[in-house]
């Protein structure tokens, strides 16, 4: 079964907001860009806004599609739809008690991400 996930690249100047995945979840203990599953009948943009409100406490006011990546982890197939979040209200924080931080794009390589996120890290650091 394919899981569609809306993912936010929350940007501020040359920094991006990342969160540490819960060690009990799939790909746990790795860093990620916040987001979550697209529910049945929900648009990707609506899922992105809902998930970022739930996880990070922000309200998205402007975003643009960045890239879509399909990845097979063997035990789970995902389609990650990445959006660059350029305008939002509120200050992003870990509403689910997850560790979070703002990281400069040049430092992204210092963090371990799930395999499906690696092309996004590459794209963000090469610009």
N, CA, C and O atoms as a Tinker XYZ file with bonds, in Angstrom:
   508  protein
     1  N      0.838000   -1.182000    0.000000    73     2
     2  CA     0.000000    0.000000    0.000000    64     1     3
     3  C      0.885000    1.249000    0.000000    63     2     4     5
     4  O      1.853000    1.338000    0.756000    81     3
     5  N      0.542000    2.194000   -0.847000    73     3     6
     6  CA     1.295000    3.434000   -0.965000    64     5     7
     7  C      0.737000    4.460000    0.020000    63     6     8     9
     8  O     -0.470000    4.696000    0.071000    81     7
     9  N      1.625000    5.061000    0.795000    73     7    10
    10  CA     1.242000    6.097000    1.740000    64     9    11
    11  C      1.663000    7.432000    1.149000    63    10    12    13
    12  O      2.845000    7.654000    0.885000    81    11
    13  N      0.687000    8.332000    0.939000    73    11    14
    14  CA     0.986000    9.664000    0.431000    64    13    15
    15  C      1.194000   10.590000    1.621000    63    14    16    17
    16  O      0.381000   10.633000    2.544000    81    15
    17  N      2.305000   11.335000    1.580000    73    15    18
    18  CA     2.692000   12.187000    2.697000    64    17    19
    19  C      2.953000   13.603000    2.203000    63    18    20    21
    20  O      3.668000   13.806000    1.222000    81    19
    21  N      2.364000   14.585000    2.892000    73    19    22
    22  CA     2.629000   15.999000    2.616000    64    21    23
    23  C      3.756000   16.440000    3.538000    63    22    24    25
    24  O      3.686000   16.235000    4.750000    81    23
    25  N      4.797000   17.047000    2.968000    73    23    26
    26  CA     5.975000   17.421000    3.740000    64    25    27
    27  C      6.279000   18.903000    3.543000    63    26    28    29
    28  O      6.275000   19.413000    2.423000    81    27
    29  N      6.543000   19.580000    4.659000    73    27    30
    30  CA     6.828000   21.007000    4.599000    64    29    31
    31  C      8.302000   21.319000    4.782000    63    30    32    33
    32  O      8.927000   20.897000    5.756000    81    31
    33  N      8.845000   22.060000    3.835000    73    31    34
    34  CA    10.192000   22.611000    3.966000    64    33    35
    35  C      9.984000   24.031000    4.486000    63    34    36    37
    36  O      9.845000   24.975000    3.708000    81    35
    37  N      9.964000   24.168000    5.801000    73    35    38
    38  CA     9.679000   25.460000    6.433000    64    37    39
    39  C     10.970000   26.273000    6.405000    63    38    40    41
    40  O     11.951000   25.939000    7.069000    81    39
    41  N     10.943000   27.351000    5.618000    73    39    42
    42  CA    12.157000   28.114000    5.352000    64    41    43
    43  C     12.127000   29.474000    6.039000    63    42    44    45
    44  O     11.086000   30.123000    6.147000    81    43
    45  N     13.316000   29.884000    6.501000    73    43    46
    46  CA    13.504000   31.243000    7.014000    64    45    47
    47  C     14.931000   31.638000    6.658000    63    46    48    49
    48  O     15.889000   31.058000    7.169000    81    47
    49  N     15.068000   32.619000    5.787000    73    47    50
    50  CA    16.376000   33.039000    5.286000    64    49    51
    51  C     17.090000   31.827000    4.700000    63    50    52    53
    52  O     16.551000   31.194000    3.792000    81    51
    53  N     18.278000   31.481000    5.181000    73    51    54
    54  CA    18.985000   30.313000    4.630000    64    53    55
    55  C     18.874000   29.115000    5.569000    63    54    56    57
    56  O     19.742000   28.242000    5.586000    81    55
    57  N     17.780000   29.087000    6.358000    73    55    58
    58  CA    17.589000   27.989000    7.304000    64    57    59
    59  C     16.310000   27.220000    7.001000    63    58    60    61
    60  O     15.373000   27.746000    6.399000    81    59
    61  N     16.295000   25.955000    7.436000    73    59    62
    62  CA    15.113000   25.108000    7.303000    64    61    63
    63  C     14.858000   24.454000    8.661000    63    62    64    65
    64  O     15.788000   24.168000    9.415000    81    63
    65  N     13.588000   24.227000    8.951000    73    63    66
    66  CA    13.155000   23.664000   10.228000    64    65    67
    67  C     13.089000   22.147000   10.101000    63    66    68    69
    68  O     12.449000   21.631000    9.185000    81    67
    69  N     13.752000   21.415000   11.023000    73    67    70
    70  CA    13.736000   19.951000   10.988000    64    69    71
    71  C     13.326000   19.407000   12.355000    63    70    72    73
    72  O     13.430000   20.091000   13.373000    81    71
    73  N     12.858000   18.161000   12.348000    73    71    74
    74  CA    12.405000   17.511000   13.583000    64    73    75
    75  C     12.965000   16.092000   13.644000    63    74    76    77
    76  O     13.190000   15.449000   12.619000    81    75
    77  N     13.183000   15.623000   14.869000    73    75    78
    78  CA    13.695000   14.266000   15.087000    64    77    79
    79  C     12.517000   13.303000   15.209000    63    78    80    81
    80  O     11.623000   13.504000   16.031000    81    79
    81  N     12.524000   12.250000   14.380000    73    79    82
    82  CA    11.443000   11.256000   14.416000    64    81    83
    83  C     11.486000   10.458000   15.712000    63    82    84    85
    84  O     12.558000   10.099000   16.201000    81    83
    85  N     10.315000   10.189000   16.256000    73    83    86
    86  CA    10.186000    9.360000   17.453000    64    85    87
    87  C     10.834000    8.006000   17.188000    63    86    88    89
    88  O     10.603000    7.398000   16.142000    81    87
    89  N     11.642000    7.534000   18.128000    73    87    90
    90  CA    12.380000    6.285000   17.931000    64    89    91
    91  C     11.476000    5.066000   17.779000    63    90    92    93
    92  O     11.925000    4.026000   17.300000    81    91
    93  N     10.206000    5.177000   18.181000    73    91    94
    94  CA     9.282000    4.042000   18.066000    64    93    95
    95  C      8.565000    4.007000   16.714000    63    94    96    97
    96  O      7.861000    3.040000   16.424000    81    95
    97  N      8.728000    5.033000   15.887000    73    95    98
    98  CA     8.044000    5.104000   14.582000    64    97    99
    99  C      8.947000    4.605000   13.460000    63    98   100   101
   100  O     10.155000    4.450000   13.636000    81    99
   101  N      8.331000    4.356000   12.295000    73    99   102
   102  CA     9.064000    3.968000   11.097000    64   101   103
   103  C     10.142000    5.020000   10.833000    63   102   104   105
   104  O      9.864000    6.219000   10.856000    81   103
   105  N     11.369000    4.570000   10.583000    73   103   106
   106  CA    12.509000    5.457000   10.363000    64   105   107
   107  C     12.801000    6.321000   11.602000    63   106   108   109
   108  O     13.323000    7.430000   11.484000    81   107
   109  N     12.464000    5.809000   12.765000    73   107   110
   110  CA    12.662000    6.530000   14.016000    64   109   111
   111  C     14.130000    6.817000   14.306000    63   110   112   113
   112  O     15.019000    6.062000   13.913000    81   111
   113  N     14.362000    7.928000   15.005000    73   111   114
   114  CA    15.711000    8.323000   15.363000    64   113   115
   115  C     16.424000    9.105000   14.282000    63   114   116   117
   116  O     17.564000    9.530000   14.468000    81   115
   117  N     15.759000    9.299000   13.146000    73   115   118
   118  CA    16.336000   10.089000   12.061000    64   117   119
   119  C     15.648000   11.458000   12.025000    63   118   120   121
   120  O     14.540000   11.618000   12.537000    81   119
   121  N     16.308000   12.428000   11.425000    73   119   122
   122  CA    15.733000   13.765000   11.276000    64   121   123
   123  C     14.830000   13.786000   10.060000    63   122   124   125
   124  O     15.020000   13.012000    9.121000    81   123
   125  N     13.845000   14.677000   10.079000    73   123   126
   126  CA    12.907000   14.778000    8.960000    64   125   127
   127  C     12.437000   16.211000    8.814000    63   126   128   129
   128  O     12.624000   17.050000    9.695000    81   127
   129  N     11.822000   16.457000    7.675000    73   127   130
   130  CA    11.100000   17.701000    7.464000    64   129   131
   131  C      9.670000   17.396000    7.909000    63   130   132   133
   132  O      9.135000   16.352000    7.536000    81   131
   133  N      9.033000   18.269000    8.694000    73   131   134
   134  CA     7.713000   17.961000    9.257000    64   133   135
   135  C      6.636000   17.745000    8.197000    63   134   136   137
   136  O      6.704000   18.287000    7.094000    81   135
   137  N      5.647000   16.943000    8.561000    73   135   138
   138  CA     4.518000   16.669000    7.675000    64   137   139
   139  C      3.816000   15.413000    8.138000    63   138   140   141
   140  O      4.047000   14.926000    9.245000    81   139
   141  N      2.955000   14.893000    7.280000    73   139   142
   142  CA     2.236000   13.684000    7.645000    64   141   143
   143  C      1.355000   13.173000    6.533000    63   142   144   145
   144  O      1.302000   13.735000    5.439000    81   143
   145  N      0.659000   12.085000    6.841000    73   143   146
   146  CA    -0.179000   11.395000    5.861000    64   145   147
   147  C     -1.308000   12.267000    5.340000    63   146   148   149
   148  O     -1.922000   13.041000    6.074000    81   147
   149  N     -1.561000   12.112000    4.042000    73   147   150
   150  CA    -2.710000   12.743000    3.410000    64   149   151
   151  C     -3.896000   11.814000    3.652000    63   150   152   153
   152  O     -3.865000   10.648000    3.260000    81   151
   153  N     -4.936000   12.328000    4.294000    73   151   154
   154  CA    -6.127000   11.518000    4.586000    64   153   155
   155  C     -6.973000   11.344000    3.331000    63   154   156   157
   156  O     -6.858000   12.128000    2.389000    81   155
   157  N     -7.814000   10.330000    3.316000    73   155   158
   158  CA    -8.709000   10.052000    2.193000    64   157   159
   159  C     -9.592000   11.267000    1.921000    63   158   160   161
   160  O    -10.215000   11.805000    2.836000    81   159
   161  N     -9.643000   11.695000    0.666000    73   159   162
   162  CA   -10.474000   12.820000    0.272000    64   161   163
   163  C     -9.865000   14.183000    0.570000    63   162   164   165
   164  O    -10.496000   15.209000    0.318000    81   163
   165  N     -8.650000   14.207000    1.102000    73   163   166
   166  CA    -7.995000   15.463000    1.480000    64   165   167
   167  C     -6.971000   15.840000    0.404000    63   166   168   169
   168  O     -6.270000   14.969000   -0.112000    81   167
   169  N     -6.880000   17.120000    0.064000    73   167   170
   170  CA    -5.857000   17.556000   -0.877000    64   169   171
   171  C     -4.503000   17.556000   -0.157000    63   170   172   173
   172  O     -4.442000   17.607000    1.072000    81   171
   173  N     -3.434000   17.498000   -0.931000    73   171   174
   174  CA    -2.097000   17.502000   -0.343000    64   173   175
   175  C     -1.858000   18.822000    0.387000    63   174   176   177
   176  O     -1.278000   18.834000    1.473000    81   175
   177  N     -2.301000   19.931000   -0.202000    73   175   178
   178  CA    -2.099000   21.241000    0.420000    64   177   179
   179  C     -2.845000   21.335000    1.755000    63   178   180   181
   180  O     -2.321000   21.891000    2.720000    81   179
   181  N     -4.058000   20.796000    1.808000    73   179   182
   182  CA    -4.831000   20.818000    3.047000    64   181   183
   183  C     -4.157000   19.946000    4.104000    63   182   184   185
   184  O     -4.087000   20.324000    5.273000    81   183
   185  N     -3.662000   18.777000    3.691000    73   183   186
   186  CA    -2.948000   17.891000    4.616000    64   185   187
   187  C     -1.697000   18.584000    5.157000    63   186   188   189
   188  O     -1.386000   18.473000    6.343000    81   187
   189  N     -0.983000   19.295000    4.290000    73   187   190
   190  CA     0.215000   20.013000    4.709000    64   189   191
   191  C     -0.134000   21.038000    5.788000    63   190   192   193
   192  O      0.518000   21.090000    6.831000    81   191
   193  N     -1.148000   21.839000    5.539000    73   191   194
   194  CA    -1.559000   22.855000    6.519000    64   193   195
   195  C     -1.984000   22.217000    7.837000    63   194   196   197
   196  O     -1.605000   22.690000    8.908000    81   195
   197  N     -2.770000   21.147000    7.761000    73   195   198
   198  CA    -3.249000   20.467000    8.970000    64   197   199
   199  C     -2.085000   19.871000    9.755000    63   198   200   201
   200  O     -1.991000   20.062000   10.967000    81   199
   201  N     -1.207000   19.157000    9.076000    73   199   202
   202  CA    -0.088000   18.495000    9.747000    64   201   203
   203  C      0.883000   19.497000   10.374000    63   202   204   205
   204  O      1.362000   19.275000   11.487000    81   203
   205  N      1.178000   20.588000    9.680000    73   203   206
   206  CA     2.117000   21.568000   10.235000    64   205   207
   207  C      1.511000   22.306000   11.423000    63   206   208   209
   208  O      2.231000   22.719000   12.332000    81   207
   209  N      0.190000   22.473000   11.419000    73   207   210
   210  CA    -0.489000   23.049000   12.592000    64   209   211
   211  C     -0.392000   22.068000   13.762000    63   210   212   213
   212  O     -0.072000   22.462000   14.884000    81   211
   213  N     -0.671000   20.782000   13.493000    73   211   214
   214  CA    -0.658000   19.762000   14.554000    64   213   215
   215  C      0.746000   19.516000   15.119000    63   214   216   217
   216  O      0.911000   19.392000   16.333000    81   215
   217  N      1.754000   19.445000   14.244000    73   215   218
   218  CA     3.110000   19.095000   14.668000    64   217   219
   219  C      3.942000   20.284000   15.128000    63   218   220   221
   220  O      4.729000   20.179000   16.070000    81   219
   221  N      3.759000   21.425000   14.446000    73   219   222
   222  CA     4.671000   22.561000   14.654000    64   221   223
   223  C      3.982000   23.827000   15.145000    63   222   224   225
   224  O      4.657000   24.784000   15.525000    81   223
   225  N      2.644000   23.852000   15.146000    73   223   226
   226  CA     1.917000   25.014000   15.638000    64   225   227
   227  C      1.958000   26.231000   14.733000    63   226   228   229
   228  O      1.824000   27.358000   15.209000    81   227
   229  N      2.142000   26.021000   13.420000    73   227   230
   230  CA     2.131000   27.168000   12.506000    64   229   231
   231  C      0.951000   27.080000   11.555000    63   230   232   233
   232  O      0.402000   26.003000   11.318000    81   231
   233  N      0.571000   28.228000   11.015000    73   231   234
   234  CA    -0.473000   28.305000   10.009000    64   233   235
   235  C      0.204000   28.722000    8.699000    63   234   236   237
   236  O      0.808000   29.790000    8.610000    81   235
   237  N      0.092000   27.868000    7.697000    73   235   238
   238  CA     0.724000   28.114000    6.401000    64   237   239
   239  C     -0.103000   29.133000    5.623000    63   238   240   241
   240  O     -1.314000   28.974000    5.468000    81   239
   241  N      0.564000   30.186000    5.134000    73   239   242
   242  CA    -0.145000   31.158000    4.307000    64   241   243
   243  C      0.354000   31.162000    2.864000    63   242   244   245
   244  O     -0.351000   31.636000    1.974000    81   243
   245  N      1.565000   30.639000    2.616000    73   243   246
   246  CA     2.062000   30.524000    1.241000    64   245   247
   247  C      3.044000   29.362000    1.154000    63   246   248   249
   248  O      3.932000   29.206000    1.992000    81   247
   249  N      2.854000   28.544000    0.102000    73   247   250
   250  CA     3.772000   27.433000   -0.144000    64   249   251
   251  C      3.778000   27.137000   -1.632000    63   250   252   253
   252  O      2.845000   27.490000   -2.353000    81   251
   253  N      4.835000   26.487000   -2.079000    73   251   254
   254  CA     4.924000   26.098000   -3.484000    64   253   255
   255  C      5.496000   24.689000   -3.572000    63   254   256   257
   256  O      6.369000   24.301000   -2.796000    81   255
   257  N      4.977000   23.932000   -4.546000    73   255   258
   258  CA     5.450000   22.562000   -4.723000    64   257   259
   259  C      6.944000   22.593000   -5.021000    63   258   260   261
   260  O      7.404000   23.388000   -5.841000    81   259
   261  N      7.699000   21.725000   -4.354000    73   259   262
   262  CA     9.152000   21.673000   -4.537000    64   261   263
   263  C      9.545000   20.420000   -5.316000    63   262   264   265
   264  O     10.249000   20.503000   -6.323000    81   263
   265  N      9.087000   19.264000   -4.848000    73   263   266
   266  CA     9.424000   18.007000   -5.508000    64   265   267
   267  C      8.552000   16.885000   -4.948000    63   266   268   269
   268  O      8.108000   16.944000   -3.801000    81   267
   269  N      8.313000   15.865000   -5.769000    73   267   270
   270  CA     7.593000   14.671000   -5.314000    64   269   271
   271  C      8.522000   13.477000   -5.497000    63   270   272   273
   272  O      9.114000   13.286000   -6.559000    81   271
   273  N      8.635000   12.679000   -4.438000    73   271   274
   274  CA     9.538000   11.525000   -4.462000    64   273   275
   275  C      8.783000   10.282000   -4.025000    63   274   276   277
   276  O      8.142000   10.267000   -2.974000    81   275
   277  N      8.863000    9.235000   -4.844000    73   275   278
   278  CA     8.319000    7.928000   -4.462000    64   277   279
   279  C      9.490000    7.079000   -3.984000    63   278   280   281
   280  O     10.558000    7.076000   -4.596000    81   279
   281  N      9.280000    6.358000   -2.881000    73   279   282
   282  CA    10.358000    5.539000   -2.331000    64   281   283
   283  C      9.788000    4.261000   -1.734000    63   282   284   285
   284  O      8.743000    4.275000   -1.084000    81   283
   285  N     10.491000    3.159000   -1.964000    73   283   286
   286  CA    10.091000    1.870000   -1.415000    64   285   287
   287  C     11.094000    1.482000   -0.340000    63   286   288   289
   288  O     12.258000    1.208000   -0.636000    81   287
   289  N     10.637000    1.458000    0.922000    73   287   290
   290  CA    11.494000    1.068000    2.034000    64   289   291
   291  C     11.496000   -0.443000    2.237000    63   290   292   293
   292  O     12.165000   -0.947000    3.140000    81   291
   293  N     10.752000   -1.170000    1.404000    73   291   294
   294  CA    10.650000   -2.618000    1.581000    64   293   295
   295  C      9.433000   -2.960000    2.417000    63   294   296   297
   296  O      8.576000   -3.736000    1.994000    81   295
   297  N      9.359000   -2.373000    3.619000    73   295   298
   298  CA     8.200000   -2.623000    4.476000    64   297   299
   299  C      7.116000   -1.560000    4.291000    63   298   300   301
   300  O      6.006000   -1.707000    4.801000    81   299
   301  N      7.438000   -0.494000    3.564000    73   299   302
   302  CA     6.469000    0.589000    3.362000    64   301   303
   303  C      6.839000    1.373000    2.104000    63   302   304   305
   304  O      8.002000    1.711000    1.881000    81   303
   305  N      5.818000    1.655000    1.288000    73   303   306
   306  CA     6.025000    2.471000    0.092000    64   305   307
   307  C      5.425000    3.850000    0.367000    63   306   308   309
   308  O      4.290000    3.961000    0.832000    81   307
   309  N      6.192000    4.890000    0.076000    73   307   310
   310  CA     5.728000    6.243000    0.339000    64   309   311
   311  C      5.844000    7.106000   -0.907000    63   310   312   313
   312  O      6.723000    6.912000   -1.746000    81   311
   313  N      4.937000    8.059000   -1.001000    73   311   314
   314  CA     5.047000    9.128000   -1.991000    64   313   315
   315  C      5.085000   10.411000   -1.178000    63   314   316   317
   316  O      4.096000   10.801000   -0.557000    81   315
   317  N      6.244000   11.060000   -1.192000    73   315   318
   318  CA     6.442000   12.268000   -0.412000    64   317   319
   319  C      6.286000   13.482000   -1.322000    63   318   320   321
   320  O      7.003000   13.626000   -2.312000    81   319
   321  N      5.345000   14.347000   -0.975000    73   319   322
   322  CA     5.107000   15.558000   -1.756000    64   321   323
   323  C      5.641000   16.728000   -0.934000    63   322   324   325
   324  O      5.042000   17.138000    0.060000    81   323
   325  N      6.784000   17.252000   -1.377000    73   323   326
   326  CA     7.467000   18.321000   -0.641000    64   325   327
   327  C      6.998000   19.692000   -1.121000    63   326   328   329
   328  O      6.920000   19.957000   -2.321000    81   327
   329  N      6.691000   20.552000   -0.159000    73   327   330
   330  CA     6.325000   21.935000   -0.440000    64   329   331
   331  C      7.275000   22.846000    0.309000    63   330   332   333
   332  O      7.573000   22.621000    1.482000    81   331
   333  N      7.749000   23.877000   -0.377000    73   331   334
   334  CA     8.542000   24.907000    0.281000    64   333   335
   335  C      7.542000   25.873000    0.911000    63   334   336   337
   336  O      6.756000   26.508000    0.208000    81   335
   337  N      7.575000   25.979000    2.236000    73   335   338
   338  CA     6.674000   26.866000    2.970000    64   337   339
   339  C      7.403000   28.202000    3.137000    63   338   340   341
   340  O      8.369000   28.303000    3.893000    81   339
   341  N      6.930000   29.217000    2.424000    73   339   342
   342  CA     7.626000   30.499000    2.389000    64   341   343
   343  C      6.992000   31.553000    3.289000    63   342   344   345
   344  O      7.651000   32.518000    3.674000    81   343
   345  N      5.713000   31.374000    3.628000    73   343   346
   346  CA     5.046000   32.306000    4.528000    64   345   347
   347  C      4.181000   31.520000    5.503000    63   346   348   349
   348  O      3.453000   30.605000    5.117000    81   347
   349  N      4.277000   31.900000    6.780000    73   347   350
   350  CA     3.487000   31.231000    7.809000    64   349   351
   351  C      3.358000   32.165000    9.000000    63   350   352   353
   352  O      4.131000   33.109000    9.159000    81   351
   353  N      2.372000   31.884000    9.828000    73   351   354
   354  CA     2.248000   32.633000   11.079000    64   353   355
   355  C      2.464000   31.669000   12.229000    63   354   356   357
   356  O      2.218000   30.468000   12.114000    81   355
   357  N      2.933000   32.222000   13.344000    73   355   358
   358  CA     3.303000   31.396000   14.482000    64   357   359
   359  C      4.783000   31.069000   14.422000    63   358   360   361
   360  O      5.429000   31.261000   13.391000    81   359
   361  N      5.316000   30.576000   15.525000    73   359   362
   362  CA     6.730000   30.184000   15.593000    64   361   363
   363  C      6.787000   28.656000   15.658000    63   362   364   365
   364  O      6.261000   28.062000   16.600000    81   363
   365  N      7.419000   28.014000   14.670000    73   363   366
   366  CA     7.470000   26.550000   14.671000    64   365   367
   367  C      8.128000   26.008000   15.942000    63   366   368   369
   368  O      9.164000   26.504000   16.385000    81   367
   369  N      7.510000   24.994000   16.505000    73   367   370
   370  CA     8.057000   24.322000   17.686000    64   369   371
   371  C      7.565000   22.879000   17.690000    63   370   372   373
   372  O      6.708000   22.518000   16.883000    81   371
   373  N      8.088000   22.065000   18.573000    73   371   374
   374  CA     7.712000   20.655000   18.632000    64   373   375
   375  C      6.484000   20.448000   19.500000    63   374   376   377
   376  O      6.608000   20.243000   20.707000    81   375
   377  N      5.297000   20.498000   18.904000    73   375   378
   378  CA     4.056000   20.332000   19.665000    64   377   379
   379  C      3.877000   18.918000   20.196000    63   378   380   381
   380  O      3.112000   18.697000   21.135000    81   379
   381  N      4.581000   17.954000   19.597000    73   379   382
   382  CA     4.450000   16.555000   20.017000    64   381   383
   383  C      5.674000   16.134000   20.837000    63   382   384   385
   384  O      6.029000   14.956000   20.877000    81   383
   385  N      6.307000   17.099000   21.483000    73   383   386
   386  CA     7.496000   16.885000   22.316000    64   385   387
   387  C      8.689000   16.317000   21.552000    63   386   388   389
   388  O      9.596000   15.744000   22.157000    81   387
   389  N      8.694000   16.473000   20.230000    73   387   390
   390  CA     9.833000   16.021000   19.446000    64   389   391
   391  C     10.929000   17.092000   19.474000    63   390   392   393
   392  O     10.645000   18.283000   19.604000    81   391
   393  N     12.167000   16.653000   19.352000    73   391   394
   394  CA    13.279000   17.588000   19.269000    64   393   395
   395  C     13.229000   18.259000   17.904000    63   394   396   397
   396  O     13.074000   17.586000   16.885000    81   395
   397  N     13.360000   19.576000   17.879000    73   395   398
   398  CA    13.319000   20.338000   16.629000    64   397   399
   399  C     14.441000   21.363000   16.623000    63   398   400   401
   400  O     14.974000   21.727000   17.671000    81   399
   401  N     14.786000   21.817000   15.445000    73   399   402
   402  CA    15.772000   22.896000   15.358000    64   401   403
   403  C     15.750000   23.543000   13.977000    63   402   404   405
   404  O     15.344000   22.936000   12.987000    81   403
   405  N     16.197000   24.785000   13.947000    73   403   406
   406  CA    16.457000   25.496000   12.700000    64   405   407
   407  C     17.894000   25.169000   12.312000    63   406   408   409
   408  O     18.802000   25.266000   13.137000    81   407
   409  N     18.098000   24.785000   11.067000    73   407   410
   410  CA    19.420000   24.396000   10.603000    64   409   411
   411  C     19.737000   25.173000    9.329000    63   410   412   413
   412  O     18.892000   25.293000    8.442000    81   411
   413  N     20.957000   25.699000    9.244000    73   411   414
   414  CA    21.331000   26.365000    8.000000    64   413   415
   415  C     21.447000   25.307000    6.907000    63   414   416   417
   416  O     21.830000   24.166000    7.168000    81   415
   417  N     21.112000   25.699000    5.684000    73   415   418
   418  CA    21.145000   24.752000    4.570000    64   417   419
   419  C     22.519000   24.119000    4.433000    63   418   420   421
   420  O     22.626000   22.945000    4.078000    81   419
   421  N     23.565000   24.875000    4.708000    73   419   422
   422  CA    24.926000   24.334000    4.586000    64   421   423
   423  C     25.226000   23.260000    5.636000    63   422   424   425
   424  O     26.189000   22.510000    5.480000    81   423
   425  N     24.429000   23.170000    6.697000    73   423   426
   426  CA    24.654000   22.175000    7.758000    64   425   427
   427  C     23.776000   20.935000    7.619000    63   426   428   429
   428  O     23.936000   19.988000    8.389000    81   427
   429  N     22.860000   20.914000    6.668000    73   427   430
   430  CA    21.917000   19.794000    6.549000    64   429   431
   431  C     22.616000   18.438000    6.435000    63   430   432   433
   432  O     22.119000   17.440000    6.956000    81   431
   433  N     23.757000   18.397000    5.761000    73   431   434
   434  CA    24.469000   17.128000    5.578000    64   433   435
   435  C     24.946000   16.523000    6.903000    63   434   436   437
   436  O     25.289000   15.342000    6.953000    81   435
   437  N     24.972000   17.316000    7.964000    73   435   438
   438  CA    25.438000   16.831000    9.256000    64   437   439
   439  C     24.383000   16.006000    9.997000    63   438   440   441
   440  O     24.672000   15.422000   11.041000    81   439
   441  N     23.160000   15.958000    9.458000    73   439   442
   442  CA    22.055000   15.261000   10.108000    64   441   443
   443  C     21.665000   14.031000    9.296000    63   442   444   445
   444  O     21.705000   14.048000    8.065000    81   443
   445  N     21.283000   12.949000   10.005000    73   443   446
   446  CA    20.866000   11.706000    9.343000    64   445   447
   447  C     19.371000   11.774000    9.042000    63   446   448   449
   448  O     18.553000   11.939000    9.947000    81   447
   449  N     19.021000   11.645000    7.753000    73   447   450
   450  CA    17.635000   11.680000    7.295000    64   449   451
   451  C     17.244000   10.317000    6.732000    63   450   452   453
   452  O     18.113000    9.541000    6.336000    81   451
   453  N     15.925000   10.014000    6.692000    73   451   454
   454  CA    15.484000    8.797000    5.997000    64   453   455
   455  C     15.944000    8.848000    4.534000    63   454   456   457
   456  O     16.089000    9.925000    3.955000    81   455
   457  N     16.167000    7.690000    3.960000    73   455   458
   458  CA    16.685000    7.593000    2.597000    64   457   459
   459  C     15.873000    8.406000    1.586000    63   458   460   461
   460  O     16.447000    9.010000    0.680000    81   459
   461  N     14.547000    8.426000    1.731000    73   459   462
   462  CA    13.698000    9.147000    0.781000    64   461   463
   463  C     13.903000   10.661000    0.841000    63   462   464   465
   464  O     13.557000   11.366000   -0.106000    81   463
   465  N     14.460000   11.166000    1.940000    73   463   466
   466  CA    14.694000   12.602000    2.093000    64   465   467
   467  C     16.038000   13.055000    1.527000    63   466   468   469
   468  O     16.254000   14.253000    1.341000    81   467
   469  N     16.936000   12.121000    1.251000    73   467   470
   470  CA    18.279000   12.470000    0.818000    64   469   471
   471  C     18.285000   13.330000   -0.464000    63   470   472   473
   472  O     19.038000   14.302000   -0.522000    81   471
   473  N     17.475000   13.008000   -1.493000    73   471   474
   474  CA    17.478000   13.882000   -2.678000    64   473   475
   475  C     17.036000   15.318000   -2.369000    63   474   476   477
   476  O     17.475000   16.258000   -3.033000    81   475
   477  N     16.180000   15.487000   -1.377000    73   475   478
   478  CA    15.728000   16.828000   -0.994000    64   477   479
   479  C     16.870000   17.566000   -0.295000    63   478   480   481
   480  O     17.097000   18.747000   -0.558000    81   479
   481  N     17.583000   16.881000    0.589000    73   479   482
   482  CA    18.749000   17.482000    1.236000    64   481   483
   483  C     19.747000   17.920000    0.172000    63   482   484   485
   484  O     20.298000   19.018000    0.247000    81   483
   485  N     19.978000   17.062000   -0.821000    73   483   486
   486  CA    20.904000   17.388000   -1.904000    64   485   487
   487  C     20.420000   18.615000   -2.685000    63   486   488   489
   488  O     21.204000   19.515000   -2.985000    81   487
   489  N     19.133000   18.641000   -3.009000    73   487   490
   490  CA    18.583000   19.771000   -3.776000    64   489   491
   491  C     18.664000   21.078000   -2.994000    63   490   492   493
   492  O     18.966000   22.124000   -3.568000    81   491
   493  N     18.402000   21.031000   -1.707000    73   491   494
   494  CA    18.443000   22.250000   -0.891000    64   493   495
   495  C     19.869000   22.757000   -0.685000    63   494   496   497
   496  O     20.092000   23.966000   -0.617000    81   495
   497  N     20.816000   21.861000   -0.588000    73   495   498
   498  CA    22.198000   22.285000   -0.309000    64   497   499
   499  C     22.962000   22.651000   -1.574000    63   498   500   501
   500  O     24.036000   23.246000   -1.491000    81   499
   501  N     22.430000   22.309000   -2.741000    73   499   502
   502  CA    23.133000   22.613000   -3.986000    64   501   503
   503  C     22.723000   23.949000   -4.574000    63   502   504   505
   504  O     23.274000   24.371000   -5.591000    81   503
   505  N     21.745000   24.636000   -3.940000    73   503   506
   506  CA    21.256000   25.902000   -4.493000    64   505   507
   507  C     21.976000   27.077000   -3.889000    63   506   508
   508  O     21.691000   28.222000   -4.240000    81   507
